[in-house]
Amino acid sequence: MTNGTNRQILLVEKPTGKLAPEHFKMADGKIPEPKDGEVLLRVRYISLDAANRAWMHGATYRSAVEANTVMAGGGIAEVIGSRAPGFAAGDIVFGDTGWQDYAAVPAKHLSKMPRIEPMTHLLSVYGIAGLTAYFGLLHVGRPNAGETVVVSAAAGSVGSIVGQIAKIKGCHVVGIAGGHEKCHWLTSTLGFDAAVDYKDGAVFKALRAAAPKGIDVYFDNVGGDILEACIAQMNIRGRIACCGAISQYDGVPSATGPRGVPGLIVVKRLTMQGFIVMDYMEQRDQALAELQSWVAAGKLKVQEDVIAGLENTPQALIGLLAGENRGKRMIKL
């Protein structure tokens, strides 16, 4: 097994401005030999996430990605060799495989996944995206039936699921997305009550029309000016679930927004909480059971954006940061 070639995509330079193809290069490495306690994996699907870009800035909930190393990223992989108890050839796992064909990963950092078809669902609705949406909305946002829930990046992997779960819970749901097509998709296909196109400008005014009773729960994926517009329209004792700040990840971070936040948080008695999905993994089985029941009943539609070819990974991430995708974007190897 070890004399084959392992195609890898390296981050050759940390970008100071916008991420571009020249920041990456494809290289041929050796297929690694697993050490004691490690598992040798053949990567099947690579998850693309805005967080990939954040890791280039510095340490977050994981260490920073350094120049001239394999680009980090989560993936669904098949075990082809194991030197760790509990893992055997043929098992399907999720872990930080990196952007490469093969990886040797410590077993303690892997999650064994159920055999589900299509396997892509293990990265979308039953993976980090679905679990982030589930725990962030239900445990941090805590919506009640009849309340108004607003979600930004609503056509993305997490936002599209957040809005649908909020509808299942009986809420009035408003999505914020970029472009008329995405906004139409949110209301016509996913069942959102309204959608606001941030590319039209005048987000504050459009939001007021879409959420006339104010906002009870805001699920924030973007930060910046959109967070500012939503905070200003929050109701008394509203909850803000802070999932990401994509507006700040690529290029020069926005210097504006959110302004006036401390005063509004006090006056409106708002709760603003960040969260990491890993905090909730002890409750994963319960969440998966509920997500699976909603998908089976047709209440939760799964949208995936699958691109073939390891060589396309850099461009696919750049496109994701520009908002090209609808639903969960991933690479098929």
C-alpha angles and dihedrals in degrees: 000000000000098000094068127095124264112204110213136181112219128199097230097181135015108239119237093190130018119344112257137179092256090067088072138053135186116236137175115237133171123271102256125242111232116237125214108300092020133110126213111226136194105210115229104173131014119210116227115207138165085241089070087071094045090056090063090063095057145287116337121157084326132037119277121268109248127212117268094024132109108280110255122238143139121257148175109241142172121236111240098167134013135196092171130082116250096032125090137173110284096031116133115225142174120222147127095290098157125220099306143096096248134025137179107215132177108256091229089066095053131089117209110229130208119250101258129164123249090038088204089075087070088069098039124033096004095035136066092303096055094040092048090052093046099048096035093053102035101035101031103025094036097193122197125209111274095026124120116249121191122191128187125212080030096168092053130095097275101027095053090056095042091057094048093049089050089054090049087054091054100255133144101248129204122183126201113208141150118261137015093262094057092045092051090049091053093055101033101040109019097039100239112161093225141355132209120209106216090193089069090065119221091086092161093056094043090049092052090054093047094045105033093164092054128249123296098176126023118189104201121205098154115038117194124077095348091057088050092052092049097046089055090058099042118125124234109291092010120165127227118197108201108207103156146337104225092164088067100045107073125050122342111351116244112262092203130076157060094056126166091023103137093054093048093047090055098043094045095037090231126180114217114183134173119209142183118214091226088070089071103044093114086068095045097110093055091048093049092050090054094044091050092050091052092049091048091050092050092242093116119049118203118219118188133180107203119184120189124226135047089234089065095057098097094049091044091055092047088051092049091054088052091053098251096138132085111202124343115351118207141157122241114213 
